[in-house]
Amino acid sequence: MTASATGVGSLPGGDAREAAKTVTGSFEEFPYLAELPARGPGADMIGRSLGLLVDLYAHVEPSGWRISDRPGRDTRRARSWLGEDLDALEEFTQGYTGKLKVQAVGPWTLAAALELHGGEALLQDPGACRDLAGSLAEGLRGHLADVRKRIPGAEIVLQYDEPSLPAVLLGRVRSASGYRTYRAVDRQVAESALRDLFAVHDGEVIVHSCAPEVPFGLLRRAGATGVSFDFSLLTEREDDAIGEAVEDGVKLFAGVVPGTDGPLSDPGGSVMGVRKLWRRLGLAPGTLAESVVVTPSCGLAGASPAYARAVQAHCVRAARSLADNPE
């Protein structure tokens, strides 16, 4: 059994063909659709996902993305860049069969980032949150159908980016003024919205959150088949929830390699913490390779192009080390 590796989502630079070439060259067995936020608003993960919405539009204000009554230049630009990225990926995946990951921002991070007309986050309006989730579900169905048509041999893995989910659940998202926080979203409401969105795709669905206090239990109950996280932010408090998730068949997309420039340890050293976690949880070392996917700790948009390439190659070698020496 070989352990696998993939990326999180973003890369530095603005050249779609170069990004697709790098991703498919680095992760021959698990490429992903790269995001290139350096191109500007609409290429960032929030803007790209807002471009997928059906009958809901947004535009850029100095404070961020705000709801619009009709599609404008920002929506068109987001859709155009997504098309460009898909064209490039299609070119470099001719005849490809195997796993392919596509990312979209999840409903709670989107609700925390998107402003209503008055400037407050959409998160404060439960009805608007429901509408947003429904619009995202519809947009994703179309997006997934497009990816399937372009790369028919792909086994699509859908990733929801939810970096704000812990803050949403803990009532830590700040209001527009910064003087107060929005009320915490009820955990059952959050779980139910995620469950409905996971049902959009009949294949693997993972959730990425590179924030502390990832709600492993909630994501497992909502039906996520994998959780992607920054391994350095784990504490032993999460051990039980992680152990239950793994025993339930949930894959861990372990972000063990820093996402910004710095010295890289040897590949075996990068996954030492994963081996220690396994021992602490009392799990069989033989299950490591099938349960863990090695990734950078977060997106690579803030890295230099050379470091981004090096990190992706490093993840592949670290995954191999995990499979060869699980103990």
N, C-alpha and C positions, 0 to 999 in steps of 0.2 A: 504493500500500500504506500503510495507516495503522498506526502503532504502537499497541499497546493498553496499558491501565493497569488495575490492580485493587488491592485491599487485601490485607493479610496474614491478618488473622483477628479480632483483638480490637478492641473499641471501648469508650470510657468510658460510664458510666451503666448503668442497669438496665432500660430500657424497650425491649422487643423490637420493638414497632411503630415506635418512633422510629428504632431502629437499621436496620430493614429499609427504612424510607423513605429514610434518609440514604444507605445503600449503593446502592439501586436508582436514586436520584436522581443520585448522583455518578458511578457506573460503569454507564452505561446499556448498554454493550456487554459488560461483564465483571463483573457483580455477584458477591457471595459471601455465604455464610451467616455472619453476624457472631456472635462470642462476646462475652458481657458478664460478665467475671469479677467485677465490682464487686458482683454479687448474692450472692457468697459461695461456699463450697466446693461443687463440683458444677457451677458455671458457669465455673470456670477450665478451661484447656485440658486439664489432666491429668484432672480430675474428669469432664469431659464425655466424654472418650474411655474412661475406666473404666466409665462408664454404658453404653457401647456393647458391652462385653464379653459374651460368651455363656458361661454356667456358670462365671464367675469374678467375684468380688465384692470390693468394697473399702469401707472406712469411714475417716473422718477421725480421726486422733490428733493430739495437740499437735505431733508431729514431722512430720506429713504424712499421706499416704494409706497405709493398711495393708490387706493382704489379709484378707478375711472369709470365713467359712464359708457365709454366706447373705446375700441382698440385704437391706440395712437402709435406714434413713431417707436416708442420703447418696446411695445408688444411686437410690432413688426420686426424690429431688429433682433429681439430674442428668438423669434421663430426662424428668422433667416440664418442666424448663427447655428442653431440646432440643426437645421437642414444641411449646412456646410459640414458640420461635424459628422453627421450621419453619412453624407456622401464619401467623406474621407475614410471613415471606418469600413464602409462597404467595399471601397477599393482595396483595402488591405486585408479583408477577410474573405476574399473569393474562395469558395470551396471549403471554408472553415466549418468544422463540426466540433461541438463541445460547449463548455460554459462561456457565457458572455454576460457581463454585468452592465446594467444601466441604472442611473441614479436619478432620484427626484426628491425634492424636499418634502418631508412629511407634513401633515395637516397642522400640527401644533407649533412647529417652528415657523411655518408659513404664517399662521395666525398671529404669532408674536412679532413677526417682522413687517407685516402688511398694515398700513395705516388706513383708518376710516377717513371720510372727508374732513372731519374735525381735527385730525392729527393723532388721535389715540389709537392704540393697537386694536385690530379687529378681534383679538383675543378676548376683549371685555364683553363682546356681544355673542351669547351662545347661539342665537339663530344664525348670525353671520358665519360663525364657525362651522355650523352644519352645512350651510350653503357652499362654503369654501371646500369642505371635504367632498361634497357631492360633485362639484365642478372638477376637482382634481381627479377623482375616480374616473369620470367620463373622459377627461383629457388623456389620462394614462392608458385607458383602453385603446384609444386611437394611436398613441405613441408606440405601444407594444406591438400592435398590429403592423405598423410601419416597419419596425425593426425586424419582425418575423419575415416580412415580405422581402426585405433587403438582404437579410442573412438567414436563409431558410434552414441552414444546418445548426443554427445556434440554439443552445439550451439556455434560455434567458433567466438570469437571476436579477430580481428587482430589488434595488436598495433604496430605502427611505432614509434621507438624512434628517435626523432629529436632534441636533446639538442643543436646542432650547428645551427639549422635553423635561429634563430634570427640574429646570427652573420653573416651567409651567406647572408641574405637579406640586412644587414646594412653595408656590406663591412668591417667586423671586424675580419675576419679569417687571422691570421698572416702567412706570407710566411716562408719557411724553415729557412731563415737567421734571421727572427724575426724583420728585419728592415722595412719591408713594409707589407701591407695587400693586399689580393686579391680583385679584383674589385667585387662590390656587384652583385649578380645574379639578373637579372630582375625579378620582382615579378610575371609577367605573365608566364615567363619560369618556375619558381619554382612551381607555381600553376598547370600548365599544366602537369609537370612531376609527381606531387603528385596525380593529378586526375587519370592519367593512372595507377599508382600503386594501388590506392584505388580500381580500377575496377577489380583487380586480385581476390578479394574476394566478394562474393555476400551477405555476412552478415555484421555485424557491424565492422566498421573500425575506430579506434581511433588513435590520435597522442599524444605522450608523449613528453613534453619538460620542463625540470626543470630549465630553464634559464629565466631571466627577458625578458619582451617584447615579449611574445608569440603572434604570429600573428593570433588571433582568427578569424578575418574576412577572411583572405586568406584561412585558413583551412576549414572554413564553406563553402566558395565558391567552394573549391576543392572537397567537398563531404564528409568530415569527419563526422561521426555520433557522435563522442565524442572527447573531448580534455582533456588530463591529464596534470596537472601542479602543481607546488609548490605554494600553496595558499599564503604563506608568502611573495612571490615576487610580488603579484598583487598590482597595484596602481589604484587610481580612474580614471586614464586616460583610463583604459581598460573597464570601466563600460559599455559604449555604445556598444562596440563590443561584450562583454559577453551577455548583454541583448538581442541583435539581435540574437546571436547564440542560446540562450535558447529558444527564441520565435520561432526559426526555427526548434526546436526539437533536437538540439545538446545537448548531455549529458556532464556534467562537472564532470570529475574525479578529485575531489579536494584533493590535497595532503596536509592534515592538521596536520599530526603527524610527528615529526622530524625523519629523517632516520638514525641518529646516536645517540648513547647512551646519555640519559639525563632523567630528571624526566618527567613523563607523567602526564598531568593534568587529571581532571576527564573527562570522555567521552563527557559529555554535553559541557564542556568548550572547547574541541577541535573543535567543530563545531559551536561555537558562532559566529565566523567571517563569516561563510556561511549564517547564519540567518541574520546577519547585512547586508551582500551583497544583499540578497533577498529584504530586506526592502528598501535599497538604490535604487534598480532597480525598485521598485514598483511592484514586481512579487507576485502572490498569494502564501501564505505559503503552501497551500495544494499541490502545484506542486513540492515542494522541494524534497520529497522522490523519485519521478519518474525521476527527472532531475539530481540528484547528486549521484555519487558513491564515497564513502570515501576511501582514500588510504594513504599510507605514502607519505611524500613529494617527495621522490625519491627512487631509489633502496636501498636495505639494506645490500649491500656487505660490507660496512664499519662498520656495527654494530656488537655487540657481539651476539652469537647465542641466549642467553637468552633474550636480548633486542629485537631481531628480532621476536622471538615468542610472546613476550609481546605486541609489536607494532601491530602485525597482529590481535591479539585478541582484542586489544584496538580499532582498526578501525571498527571491527564488532559491538562493543558496541556503538561507536560514531554514526554509521549509524542508529542503533536502536533508539538512543536518538533523532536523526534528524526526524525520522519517527513519534516517539511518541509525540515530542514537537516541531513542525515546527516553532512555534512562540517564 
